[in-house]
């Protein structure tokens, strides 16, 4: 195989992950415009040539790859929840746990998503928000159907969706805020508390309890 062909081979997963994590961390701190390919390469311990070999479109392609990675996780979250719609509480809690674990493993990406989620405007949202609008619409439909069938409490869907996404991204992406609020001992219980609180909000038993009050 000649060198030109070799340079076009997909990056090994570990190398690709180093690039994505390095770029996400820098872009989360300095923004897209304030992050250079040279800085990304230095952070990842690679050369700018190595970046272009895997991402010919440069920084924009790398940025899109980060957002696509997260979008894939979000779409998996929605798809799995819909597959388990016959037991929506368990399905949603299970997939919220998967989203938590993904951001726990990739805190730099969580930080970038947190930044992206507050950038732009309603008529010009960030790429991450725009790409996941369809997934959120599908998830809203799942909630509405489950509530109608009394398999979920009659919750405010927007509130629950915001709770899931904001908690996962903020907890793992905003470490200074997290570590100010939570003690080191409490961090071990954070995941359990998050999922237990979510389950309590979703349990159908809340329907009858509220009607009795």
C-alpha positions as CSV (number, residue, x, y, z in Angstrom):
1,X,0.0,0.0,0.0
2,X,1.5,3.4,-0.9
3,X,1.8,6.3,1.5
4,X,-1.1,8.3,-0.1
5,X,-3.5,5.4,0.3
6,X,-2.3,4.8,3.9
7,X,-2.9,8.5,4.8
8,X,-6.6,8.0,3.8
9,X,-7.2,5.1,6.0
10,X,-9.7,5.7,8.9
11,X,-8.0,6.7,12.1
12,X,-7.8,3.9,14.8
13,X,-10.6,4.4,17.3
14,X,-8.2,5.5,20.0
15,X,-6.6,8.2,17.8
16,X,-9.9,9.4,16.5
17,X,-11.2,9.6,20.1
18,X,-8.1,11.6,21.2
19,X,-8.8,14.1,18.4
20,X,-12.5,14.4,19.3
21,X,-11.9,14.8,23.0
22,X,-9.0,17.3,22.5
23,X,-11.1,19.4,20.1
24,X,-14.2,19.3,22.3
25,X,-12.3,20.4,25.4
26,X,-10.7,23.3,23.7
27,X,-13.8,24.4,21.9
28,X,-15.8,24.2,25.1
29,X,-13.3,26.6,26.8
30,X,-12.5,28.9,23.9
31,X,-15.3,28.6,21.4
32,X,-15.1,27.4,17.8
33,X,-13.5,30.6,16.5
34,X,-11.0,30.7,19.4
35,X,-9.7,27.1,18.8
36,X,-7.0,26.5,16.3
37,X,-6.0,23.2,14.6
38,X,-2.5,23.7,16.0
39,X,-3.9,23.8,19.5
40,X,-6.0,20.7,18.9
41,X,-3.0,18.9,17.5
42,X,-0.8,19.8,20.5
43,X,-3.5,18.8,23.0
44,X,-3.9,15.4,21.3
45,X,-0.2,14.9,20.9
46,X,-0.4,14.8,17.1
47,X,0.4,17.0,14.1
48,X,-2.0,19.2,12.1
49,X,-1.2,16.9,9.2
50,X,-2.5,14.0,11.1
51,X,-5.8,15.9,11.7
52,X,-6.2,16.7,8.0
53,X,-5.4,13.0,7.1
54,X,-8.5,12.0,9.0
55,X,-10.6,15.1,8.7
56,X,-9.9,16.7,5.3
57,X,-12.4,19.5,6.0
58,X,-10.2,20.6,8.9
59,X,-11.7,22.2,12.0
60,X,-15.3,22.4,10.6
61,X,-15.3,18.7,9.8
62,X,-13.8,17.8,13.2
63,X,-16.4,20.0,14.9
64,X,-19.2,18.3,13.0
65,X,-17.8,14.9,13.9
66,X,-18.0,15.7,17.6
67,X,-21.7,16.8,17.3
68,X,-22.5,13.8,15.2
69,X,-21.1,11.5,17.9
70,X,-23.4,13.1,20.5
71,X,-26.3,13.1,18.0
72,X,-25.9,9.4,17.5
73,X,-26.1,8.8,21.3
74,X,-29.2,10.9,21.5
75,X,-30.9,9.1,18.6
76,X,-30.0,5.8,20.2
77,X,-31.6,7.1,23.4
78,X,-34.8,7.9,21.6
79,X,-34.9,4.7,19.6
80,X,-34.4,2.4,22.6
81,X,-37.0,4.3,24.6
82,X,-39.5,3.8,21.8
83,X,-38.7,0.1,21.5
84,X,-39.4,-0.3,25.2
85,X,-42.5,1.9,25.1
86,X,-44.6,-0.9,26.6
87,X,-42.7,-0.2,29.9
88,X,-41.9,3.5,29.3
89,X,-40.7,4.3,32.8
90,X,-38.1,1.6,32.8
91,X,-37.1,2.4,29.2
92,X,-36.7,6.1,29.7
93,X,-34.7,5.7,33.0
94,X,-32.5,3.0,31.4
95,X,-31.7,5.3,28.5
96,X,-31.1,8.3,30.7
97,X,-28.6,6.2,32.5
98,X,-26.9,5.4,29.2
99,X,-26.7,9.2,28.4
100,X,-25.3,9.9,31.8
101,X,-22.6,7.2,31.3
102,X,-21.7,8.5,27.9
103,X,-21.0,12.0,29.2
104,X,-19.3,10.7,32.2
105,X,-16.9,8.9,29.9
106,X,-16.5,12.0,27.7
107,X,-16.6,15.1,29.9
108,X,-15.0,17.3,27.2
109,X,-17.9,16.5,24.9
110,X,-20.4,17.2,27.7
111,X,-18.7,20.6,28.2
112,X,-19.0,21.4,24.4
113,X,-22.6,20.3,24.3
114,X,-23.4,22.5,27.3
115,X,-21.8,25.5,25.5
116,X,-23.6,24.7,22.2
117,X,-26.9,24.3,23.9
118,X,-26.9,28.0,25.0
119,X,-25.4,29.4,21.8
120,X,-27.3,30.8,18.8
121,X,-31.0,31.8,18.8
122,X,-34.3,30.2,18.1
123,X,-34.2,31.1,14.4
124,X,-30.5,30.1,14.2
125,X,-29.8,27.3,16.6
126,X,-26.4,25.7,17.1
127,X,-25.8,22.6,14.9
128,X,-26.2,20.3,17.9
129,X,-29.6,21.6,18.7
130,X,-30.8,21.7,15.1
131,X,-29.6,18.1,14.4
132,X,-31.5,16.8,17.4
133,X,-34.8,18.6,16.9
134,X,-36.3,15.6,15.2
135,X,-35.2,13.2,17.9
136,X,-36.7,15.4,20.6
137,X,-40.0,15.6,18.6
138,X,-40.1,11.8,18.5
139,X,-39.4,11.5,22.2
140,X,-42.2,14.0,23.0
141,X,-44.5,11.7,21.0
142,X,-43.4,8.8,23.1
143,X,-44.2,10.7,26.3
144,X,-47.6,11.8,25.1
145,X,-48.6,8.3,24.1
146,X,-47.5,6.8,27.4
147,X,-49.3,9.6,29.4
148,X,-52.4,9.0,27.4
149,X,-52.2,5.3,28.3
150,X,-51.5,6.1,31.9
151,X,-48.1,4.4,31.8
152,X,-46.4,7.6,32.8
153,X,-47.4,10.3,35.3
154,X,-49.0,13.3,33.7
155,X,-45.7,15.2,33.7
156,X,-44.7,18.4,32.0
157,X,-42.7,16.8,29.1
158,X,-40.6,19.8,28.5
159,X,-39.6,19.9,32.1
160,X,-38.6,16.2,32.2
161,X,-36.6,16.4,28.9
162,X,-34.8,19.5,30.1
163,X,-34.0,17.8,33.4
164,X,-32.4,14.8,31.7
165,X,-30.3,16.7,29.2
166,X,-29.4,19.6,31.4
167,X,-28.4,17.4,34.3
168,X,-26.2,15.0,32.2
169,X,-24.4,17.8,30.3
170,X,-24.0,20.2,33.2
171,X,-22.9,17.6,35.8
172,X,-20.2,16.2,33.6
173,X,-19.4,19.3,31.5
174,X,-19.3,22.0,34.2
175,X,-16.8,20.4,36.7
176,X,-16.2,23.6,38.7
177,X,-19.9,24.1,39.4
178,X,-20.4,20.4,40.1
179,X,-17.5,20.2,42.5
180,X,-18.7,23.3,44.3
181,X,-22.1,21.9,45.0
182,X,-21.3,18.2,45.5
183,X,-18.8,16.9,48.0
184,X,-16.4,14.1,47.0
185,X,-18.4,11.5,48.9
186,X,-21.7,12.6,47.3
187,X,-20.3,12.3,43.8
188,X,-20.4,8.5,44.1
189,X,-24.2,8.7,44.7
190,X,-24.9,11.3,42.0
191,X,-25.9,8.9,39.3
192,X,-28.2,6.9,41.6
193,X,-29.9,10.1,42.9
194,X,-30.4,11.4,39.3
195,X,-32.1,8.2,38.1
196,X,-34.2,7.8,41.3
197,X,-35.5,11.3,41.0
198,X,-36.3,10.8,37.4
199,X,-38.1,7.6,38.1
200,X,-40.2,9.2,40.9
201,X,-41.3,11.9,38.4
202,X,-42.4,9.4,35.9
203,X,-44.1,6.7,37.9
204,X,-47.8,6.3,37.0
205,X,-48.6,6.0,40.8
206,X,-48.3,9.8,40.9
207,X,-51.5,10.0,38.8
208,X,-53.8,8.5,41.5
209,X,-51.9,10.2,44.3
210,X,-52.4,13.6,42.8
211,X,-56.1,13.0,42.1
212,X,-56.7,12.1,45.7
213,X,-55.1,15.4,47.0
